[in-house]
Amino acid sequence: MADGYQLPPKPLQAIVDAPRPPTMFLSPRRDTVAMVQTPSLPGIAVVAQPELKLAGLRIHPRVHAQSRFSFGAGLSLLDVDSGKRLEIEGLPSPLSLATLQWSPDQRWIAFNRVDAASGANELWLVERETRHARKLVSGLNTVVGNGYAWMPDSRRLLIQLQPQEQGEPPAGDAAPTGPAAQETQASQTVRQIRTYQDLLRNENDARVFEYYLRSQLATVDLTGQVAKAGLPALYTEAAPSPDGRHVLAIKLERPFSYQVPASMFAHRIEVLSPDGKFEHEIARVPLIDGLPTGNDAVPVGVRDIDWRSDAPATLVWAEAQDGGDPSRAADVRDAVLMQAAPFENPPQTIARLSSRFERARWSDGDLALVDEFWWKTRKTKQWRIAPDHGDREPELVFEGSSEDRYNAPGDPLMQRDANGFERLLRSADGASLYYAGDGASSQGDRPFVDRLNLADKQKTRLFHSQAPYYEKPLMLIDDAGTRLLTMRESPTEPANLNLRDLSQADAKPRALTQFPHPTPQLRDIKKEQIRYKRSDGVELTANLYLPPNYDAKRDGPLPMLMYAYPAEFKSADAASQVTGSPYRFNAVSYWGPLPYLAMGYAVLDNPSMPIVGEGDREPNDTYIQQLTADAQAAIDEVVRRGVADRNRIAIGGHSYGAFMTANLLAHTRLFKAGIARSGAYNRTLTPFGFQSEERNYWQAQTTYEAMSPFNFANQIKDPLLLIHGEQDNNSGTFPIQSERLFAAIKGLGGKARLVMLPNEAHAYRARESIMQLLAETNRWLDLYVKNAKPEAPAPARSASPAAK
């Protein structure tokens, strides 16, 4: 093939360049929406800019910011009542908007502008009333976080600046001064050492990391006057309290590590005054160089610390009571503690949980919601507590399984208060809360809004999405629960913002936006949510897409691309539940499998690939058998329907879906070809767990080996296209995974192609890379699927003895 980047056929190019809808930010008073126009994909010249990979972070050194290559290209306002679009004057060019925050009083919008071409990392303001933009300050440090936060008075912002006094970055050592050495001590404790990317490698890396992470805390007022707060430090978080009198600060300390990312480095948690003076130390957390075995393992000590949003200055956090070890017997796993300014009294325990603290949501001293979760059993609970009344027993609001989507209660709706902090949205009389959820059912997802009476726990349904639309609630915009913002779509109509009057049962929604169909050439594709059964009775779901103007009786079966991602379950009933909705917009994204509808393929998108392990059984111990049964059931169904040719079906997926793809080609002859993107294929290279697998390699050696398609590369007889980003940043999916599988297939005489995309991470970002992805995939499908000879496939092989 020719050198250089390739272009796919024009119908696929058009999908890449299709317009995308804006990102929307609702104002605190819920009457104005800031709309950020999403730009087209950046070019490879942008994605190939200098990038530092240090301690699990990716840093753009010129602008002292986290690496990102796509920025907002337009900003406007939308008035909710009138639906009128309001333009803003004085915006910079290019806009290069990275993040955006409304002020608590709604008079201002702050946004971060990052422009690598000029080296700008700036904070800008938009005055809502005049709709005029102006630059406030330059030299932000946004290597971690946004680099700015509104103070509750809406007159100042807490910011992180690049320290001017630290000079030039450390120069790389011309010659090594010695080896990078690590040592471990003998221990009886088994710890998980996950396979992280972009770690520090030596002392020079550590010095460069410190240079770019170090920031100067300061406050800036609306005129641009800056007041420094203390000395520069390695801040990873700086958050003002609801009363604006304190700052929660988290800063890293040495020792660093070559084994774990910055999120696990030693750190100090302090309370400062807004001018940077030390007030109180909450904790010094040591380096976390590994956790006990299990997905429910957590570090010991203070974690998940944050301000209580409904109190002037009270910190809340969780602490493990079982040493963070899920294998240790304990009635209380986590305690939730709080401590109020001036932090002279010891912390109070406000909840004792039998599993792991997940989150807390606040209303006032009489009402807060605390969620807990245990991965091993998938059990979740929600408690109502009275944080200012320790003598009151907690009340159980909900208990169930995280896998049971049909009975999920939804999430409580939140609103921002006068200080800009999120609190539970309560009815005008304070007697009720509001919940919104997906509304999963045997007919598909039907999003809803419920009102929950706090006294008798009775629910009243205020809104329920109705066919033939999929309508997702965004926010109730009045406390009475009568006006609701939603995003409404149908298979042929893209999602648009709507306003509903819930006080009138028959009132139609009023459209506030009219986003056009991004790919009108594919408006008439056909979609059906289909149901079928696996051989053991587990019910499965898939989205079947057919090209425009296709008729099965007239045109006969088509070549097909199946595209999937396996999921583990502890319950066959949960695995059988319907996911998705037949009424979602048929959005044809360049990232998924749907573009190939334009090339005459049928597509089976997201067919269920459940891996079930009920009770004490581990799902992955029968991974190959279940995966094969999932795929066989999907193929049998589309062939039964007459829409797919059994001899012309390809399988594809990204990440864990790529792992699935390689396994199906290694253990069956169900497919004519495979497309595997950015996967992991040798599980001995991820020995301390992968995906949802809790056991390490030495605890489940047979399972790790049986699940590794690399071990069965000699059985991959059908053509496999491997695509991988050269700079993959995802844990476990190192580029060497694809390189070694390709080498194995090549050496064993199989058919494969390896495409390494320059400067790309786990998700591909450059327009040229996406075009190459589509060109490669389309060519592979044409060669080995569409034009495959109509010969009967060999019977499916049974799983290898090691997989049983």
N, C-alpha and C positions, 0 to 999 in steps of 0.2 A: 504494500500500500504506500501511497505518497507520504512524504514527511510532512510535519506540521499539523496544525489543528484541522480537523475535518468538519464539514457541514453536513447535517442530515438533509433529507428531502425537504422542500419548501413547506409542505403541510406541518412538519415537525418544527421547523424554524418559527413558523407563525405562533405556535403554542408557547415557545420560549419568550417571545417578544410581546405576548398578549398583556394588556394593561391589568394592573392589580388594584384592588380596592384600598382605600386609605385605612390607617390605624386610627382608632377613635379613643379620646380621653374625656370622660364625663367630668364636668366641674363639680365642686363640693356641694353646691346648691342644686345640682341635677337639672339645670336649665340651659346649659350651654355645652357644646361638644367641641373640643379641639380636634381637628382632623389633619393628620400627617400623611401626605401623599407618599405612597410606597414607590420607589424608583425601579427602573429596570435593573437587570443584573449588572454588576460592575465588570469591567474588562480584566483580563489576566494581568495587565500592567499594574492595575490597582491591587489585586490580590497578591502579586509578587513583591510588593513593597517590603522593606526590612521588617523582620519580626523576631523578637526574642522569645525563646521558649524556656521559661525558668520556673521551677517549683510548682508545676502544674498550671502556670499562667502563660498566656500569650500576650506579648506587650509590643505596641508600636513605639519604638524608641524616640522618634522625632517629636511625637505629640504627648508622650507620657500618658498613654491611654491603653486600655485593653484593645487588642486587635479586633477590629470589625471593618467590614468593607462595604456595607450597605447602610446608607444614611437617608433620612427623610429629605425629600426634594421639594416639598411644598407644605405650607401651613396655612390653615384657614379656620374660621369658627362657624359653627352651625347653631342657630337659635332654635331651641327645642319647640317652643310654642308656635312660632311662625313657620319653621322649616326653612328660614332664609339663610343663605350662605353669605358669610361676611369675610371680606378679604382683609389682609393685614399689610400695612405699609412699613417700609424701612427694613425688610428682612435682608440678611446678607446674601451674597451670591458667590459661590454656591451656598445653599442653606446648610447642608451637611449636618442635619439634626440627628443627634445620637439619642438623647433622652429628654423627657419633658415632665414638668410638675406644675400643677395649679397651686397658687398660694391659698392658705386656709380661708382668707376672706374673699377669694375669687376675683380680686381686683387685678391680679397679675398672673402671667404664665412665665415660668423660667424654663429655659432650654439650654442644653449643652451643644455647642457647635464644635465639631472636630474635623479639621480640614488638613489632611496630610500634605497637600501640595504647598500650602503656606506655612505649615507647622502650627496652626492655630488650635488651641484647646480653650474655648471661651465659654463664658456664661452670659446669656442674653436674656432680656426681659421683654415681654409684650404686655402693654397696658390694655386691659380688656375694654375699657370704656372708649378710648381713642383708637384702639386697634393699631397702635404704633409700636414698632420694635426698636430696641437699642441695645448696644453691647454694654454689659455691666463690668466685667472683669476678664482679664486674660490669664493664661498660665495655670489652668486647673490641672490637677493630677487625678486622672480617672482610671488608673491601672486596676483598682479594685473599687467597685461600686460606682455611683453616679458622680461623686465628687462634690455634691451640694445637696442641701436639704433646707427647706423653709423653717425658720423659727416660728413659733406659734403666733407671734404678734404680726406676722405678714409684712414686717418692715425691714427685716434682715434675713440673711441666709447664712447658714453654717457651711463653709466651703473648705476644700482641701487644695492647697496650692503646691506647685513645684518649688521646692526651696531654692531661692536664688543663690544662697551662699555656698551650696555644695559643689559648684564648679562643674567640670567636665566629667563624664562617666569614666569609671576605671578602665584603663587600657588592658587589653589582653596580654597575658604573659608571653613574651617572645619565646622563651624556652621554659619548659617545666622546671619547677624547683623541687619536685618530688612527686611520688605517687599519691593518688587519692585513695586513702585506706579506710576501711570500715571493719569493725569488730563487734561480735556479739558475745554475750556471756551465757554460760550454761543456765538453763531454766527448766522447770517442770511445767511451765505454762505454754500452751499452744496458742499462737496468735495468727490472725489473718494478715498476710502481707500481700495486698492486692497489686495487680500489675498496672501501675499508673504510668502515664506518659509525661514527657517534658520535665523531668526531675532535674534538680541540681546535680552536677557531676563533679565539681571540684570547688575549691575556695574562690577561684576567680569568678565562677558563676554566682557564688553566694554574695560577693561584693557587688557585682552588677545588679543582682536581684535587689539588694538593699538600696542601691542608688535610685532605682526607678520606683520602688515601692514607697520610699520615704516621702512624706508630705508634711506641709505646714498647715495646721488648723488655723482658721481665721473666721471672722464674721465680716460680711459686706452689707452695707445698707443700700437703699434704693438709689442713692446718688453715686454709688460706686466707691465710697470710702471704705477702706479695708483696715481691720484691726486684727493683728496677729494674736493668736491664742497659744501661749506656751512655746516650746521648742519643737522642731521637727521630729517625727518618730515614724515607725513602720505601722501606720494606722491601717487596719482592715475594716474598721467600722467607727463611725462618729455620728451619734444620733441624739438630737436635743430632746429633753423631757417635755411632757405636755404643758408644763408651766413655763418652759423656756429658761429655767434657772440652772439647769444642770445638763451635762453632756455625758452620755454613755460612750466610753472610748475603749476599743479593743486594739492592742498593738502587739505585734510579733516581737519575740525575743530569741536570741540564740539559746541553745544550740539548734541549728537547722538540721535537715536530714537529706540524705541521698536516696531514701527509700519511699518517702511519702511526700505529698504536695503541701503547699503552704497552709492549707486549711487545717492541717494536723500538726503544725509547728507549735512550739511553746508560745504562749501568749499571756498577756496581763489584761485583766478586765478592771477598769477604773471608772470612777465618776469624777469629772472635771467641772469647773465652772465655765461659763461661755468664754471667759478670757483666758482659759487654759490652766488655771490654778488647780492643783491636785486637791481633791476633797476626800475620796475614800477608795480603798482597794477592795473590790468584790472577791477576786480570786487570782491566783497565779496558776495557770493550767500548764502542766508539763508537756513535753513532746509526746504525741500519740504515735508510737512507732509500730502499732498493730493493735488489733482488737481480738477479743475471744471469738471462737468459731460461732457462726450463726448470723442470720440476717437481723436478729433482734439484739445483737451486741451493740453496745454504745460505750463511749469513754466514761471514766469515772469523773466526778466533780461537776462543776457548773457547766451547763450546756443550754442552748436555745434561750439565751437571756435576751430580754427586751423590756421596754417600758410598758407598764400597764396603762392602756390608752385612756381609761376613765378616771385616773387619779393624777394629782399634780406632779408627783415625782416618786413613783414606786416601781422598783425593778422586780421582775418575775423570772424565774428560771426553773429548770428541772435538774434533779440529781439522781443518778442510779443508786438504788439501795441493795442491789445484788452484785456489786462490783462490776456492773455492765455485762455480766456473763449470763446468757439465757439458760445455760445448762445447770446453773446453781439454783437449788430450790429456794423459793422466796414467796411469801404471801404478798409483800409489797415490792414491786419492781422499781417504781419511780416515785419520788416525792416532788411536789410542786411547791416552791417556796417564794416568798415575797419579802422585800425589805424597802421601807419608805425613808425618804430623806428626813432628817439629816444623817441617816444611817448609823445612828448611835445605838439603837436597840437591835438585838439579834434577829435574824430572819424568822418569819413565821411560816409554818407549813399549812398550806391551804387545801392540799389534796394529796391523798395517798392512793396510788394506782396499782392495780394488779398486772398491768402490762406497761408499754412504753408511752410516755407523754408524746402527743402528736401536735396539739396546738391549743391555744386558749383564745376565746373571743369575749370581749368585755362590754358591759352595759353600764353598771354602776355598782355601788357597794352591796346591793342586794342580789345582783344577777350577773353571772358570767357562765360561759359554757367551756368545758374542758373535754377534749377528745383524747382517747387512748387507743392503742392498736398493738396487736401481737401478730407478727408476720407468720409465725409457724402455723397458727391455726386460722389466720385471716380474720380473727375476731376484732371487732371494733365496738367501742362504747362512747357515749356522750353523756356527760354529767352536768347538771345544773348545780352551781355552788353560789354561796353568798360570801364573797371574799372579805367583807368587813365584819362578818359575823361567824367567827370560828366555832361557835357552839351549835351551829345549824348543820344537820347531816346533809350530805350531798344527795340529790335526787337523780335517779337514772332517767334520762330522756330517751335514749335509744340504745339498743344492743342488737348486733347482727353480724353478718359476714360481709367483708369488703368485696367478696366475689358475687354476692347476691344483689345484682343490679335491680331486679324487679321490686325489691322491698327497700331500696335505699331511700332515706327520708329527704335527701337533698342537703344543701348547705344553707346556713342562715344568711340572710342578706345583711349587708353592712352599709353604713353611711359615714361620711367624714363629719366630725364635729367642728366647733368653732376654732379649735386648735390645730385642725388638720389631721387628727388621728381617727382611725376607723373604730367605730363602735357598732354594736348590734342595732339594727333598724327595728324599732318598736312601734306599735300602733300608737295613735294619738293619745289614747287613754293609758298607755303603758302596759296593757293587759296581755298583749300578744306579740309574738315574733313572726317573722316571715321567712319561709324556706323556699328555695328554688332548686330544681333537680332535673335530671335527664328524662325521667319518666319512662324508663325502660319497661318494655312489655312484650308479649308474644307478637304484637303487631309492629314492633320497632319502637324506637325512642319517640316519646311525645312529651316534650318539656312542660313543666308545670310551675306554678307558684301556689303555696299553701300558707294559710294563716294559722299559727299554733297558739291556742289559748293556754296561757301559762298556768291557770288555775286547775282546769279539768283535763288538760292535755288533748283536747279535741281539735281536730284539724278541719279547716274550711278551705275547699279548693277555690281559689280566685281566678286561676287561669290554667288552661290545658290546651296544648297545641292540637290543632285539628287538621285532618287530611282535607285537601291534598297538599297542605303546606307543612313545612317544618319551621316552627317559630320558637326561638330561644329567648327567654326573659333575660334582660340585662339588669334593670333596676326599677324599683318602684320609685316614682319621683314625687310622691307625697306620702305623709305618714298615715293617711287614711286608707292607703292601699287601693286607690281607685285609678291612678294613672301609671301606666307601665310602659317602659321602653323595651322593645324587642328587636331582634334581628330575624326577619321573615324571608323564607326562600321556598322555592319549589324546584322540581327537576330541571325546569327550563328557565327559571328566574333566579338570578344571583341574590345573595343575601343583601337586604337593605334595611336601614333603620326605620322602625315604625313606632308610632305612639298609639296606645290603646286606652280607651276609657272603660274601665272594668265595672263602673257603676251601671252601665247599660249593657245588658246581656247580648243584645243583637247589634251593638255598635261595631262597625267595621274599623279596622286599624287605619291610621292615617300615615301614609308614607312620607318620611322626612328626607330620604335620599332616593336617587334614581340611578344607581350604578348600572351601566350597560353590561350586556352579556360580553365577557372577555373573548370568547371564541365562538362567534355566531356561526361559523362554518360547521361547528359540531353541535349546534343547538338540538338537532333531531336524533342524537344518539339515544338508544333505548337502554333503560336501566330497570332491573328487577331484583328485588331482594328475595333470594331463594332459600328454601329449607330442605334438608336431606339428612339421612342418618348414616352414622358410621356402623361398621359391622357389629359392634358391641352394643348398639342402641343409643349411643350418645348423639344428640341432635346437633346439627351443624348449620351455620349460616354463611352466606356469601353474597356479594353484589355481582350480578351478571350484567355486563355491558355489551351491547351489540352496535355495530356501525350504523350510521344513518342509512335509511332506505333498505336495510337488510330484511329479507323475509326467509325464514328457515325452510319453508316448503318450496319456495321458488329457487332459492340460492344454494340450499344444501348446507352441510356442516362447514365451518370455517376453521382455519388455523387459530390457535388460542394461546394467549399468554396468561398464566396463573401467577399471581404475585401475593405473597403471604408473609406472616410473622407469627411464629409459634408463641403460645402462652401457657404457663403452668397453672393448674387448678388443684384444689384439695377436694373438690366435689364435682361429680359427674353432672349433677343437676345444674350447678352453676355454669359448668362448661357448655351446657345445652341451651343456655339463655340466648335470646336474640340480641345482637348488637347492631347499632346503626339504625338508619331510617330509610325507607324507600322514597321519602319526600325531600331528602337533601338535594341541594343543587348539584347538577352533574358538572362539577368543577374539574376541568382537564388541566392538571398541573404537569409541568415538565418533570417533576420529581418522581411521580408514580408510574403505573403501567398504562394509564388511559391514553397517552398520546398515540399509541399504536392502533387505536380505533381508526385514526385518520389514514392508516396504511392498510386497512382491510382486515384487521385481526379482531376476533372476539376476545374479551378480557374478563377473567374471573378475579375480581379484586377482593382482597382480605377474606379469603375463605377461612373458616375456623380451622385452626390447627392446635386444638387443645392437647396438653399432656397432663393427664390426671393421675394423682396419687392420693387416694382417699385414706383416711385414718393414719396409721403409722407408715404406710407405704410412701416411698419417695417417687415423685413423678418421673424423674429422669432414669430410673432403673429400667423402665420399659419405653424409653424415648423413641428408639428406632421403630419398634413395633407400632406404637401409637401414631407416630408421624406417617408411616407408610399407610396405615388404615385411614388416616385423615385424607391423604392425597388420593388414595384409591376411591374413596367415597365421592370426592369432588369430581374426579374424572368420570366416574360412572354416571353421575347426575347430569353433567353437561352433555355427555354422549347420548344419554336417554332422551334428553330434550331435543336432540337433533341439531344443536347449534355448534358443536365442536367435533372435529375429526380426531378420533382416539390416537391416530398415528401422527398427528401434527399439533402436539401440545408442548409448550415450554414452561419451565418453572423459574421464577426469579424472586429476588428479595435483597434487602439491604441490611447489613449488620447481622443481627441474629437471624434475619430472613435469608441472608447469604449462607450462613452456617446450615440452615435448613436445606437450602438448595443443593449444596454440596453433598449433604447426607442422602438426600433423595436420589441423586445421581449415583452415589456409591452403593446404595442398597436396593435400588429398583431399576427397572427399564421402563418405567411409566412415561418418561418424558423424552422428547427428541433432542432437547438441548436445555441448558441452564444459563442464567445470568446472575452472577453472585457479586454483589458490590460491598466492599469494605467489611469483609467478614473475618471471623477467627475459625481456624480449621484444625488446630492442634491444641487440645485442651490441657496438655501437660505444660503449655506455656502460660496458662492461667490457673496455676495449681491451687490457689486459695479461694476458689469459687468463681463462678461466672453466671451472668444473667440472674436467675433466682436459685441456683444451686448453692446450698449452704455448706455442704461438706467439702473438705479439702481433698486433694488428690490422694493423699495417703489414707484417708478414711473411705474413699470410694473409687479406688484405682480402676476396678473393672468398668465402672460406669464412665469415668473420664475417657478411658481408652476406647470403649465401644461407641461413644458419642463423637469421637474425633474422626471426621472423614479423611483426614490425612493418613490415618492408619489403613484406610481402604482405598487409597488412590489407585491401586491396581484394578479395582472394580469399577472405576469411573469410565464407562465405555461410550457415553454420549458427550457431545461437544459442550465444553464449559467455558464461558466467557467470564474472566475475573477482572474486575475494575476496582481500583483502590486509590485513595488519595495518598500521595507520597509523604504527607506530613499529618497523617491521621493522629488526632488528639484524644481519641476515645480509649477508655481503659480496656486493655485486652486485645483490641483489634489493630495490633501493630502491623505496618505494611509487610513485614517479613512473613506474616501468616499467608498472604496471597502469593508472595514470591516463592515460598517453600512448597506450597501445594502445586503451583504451576510447574516448578522444577521436578516434582515427583511425577506428575502426569506426563510431562515431556519424557522423562527418563524411562517411564514404564510403557511408552508407546501410545499414550492416549492423545485425544484431541482437545487442546485448550488454547486460549489466547489471554495474555496478561496485559492490561492497560494501566499504567501508573500515571496518575494525573498530577502534573507539577504544581507545587504550592497549595495543594488542596488538603483540607482536614477531613474529618469524618463525614461531614456534609459538604458537598461541593458548592463553590461560591461564584466562580467566574463564568461569564457567559460562554467563553470558549470551551470551558470544561463541560458545561451542560450540553452544548452542541456536540461535543465529541462523544459524550455519554449516549446521546440519542442516535448519533450516526453509527456508533459501534453496535449498539443493541439492535437497531433496525437491520443492519447488515447481517448480524448473527441470526436473527429470526428469519430473514429472507433465505439465507443459505441453508439453514438446517431445520427449519420448521415449515415455512410457507411452501418451499419447493422440495420438501422431503418426499421420498418415494413412498407410496401408499402400501407399505409392507406391514404385516402383522408384527407387533412387538413380542419379544420373548416374555414368558410368564414372569411375574414379580418374584424376585428371590426372597426367601425368608431371611430374617435378621441373622447375623452371624452368631455363633454360640456365645461369644463374649458379651453380646447385648442382651442375653436372656437372663 
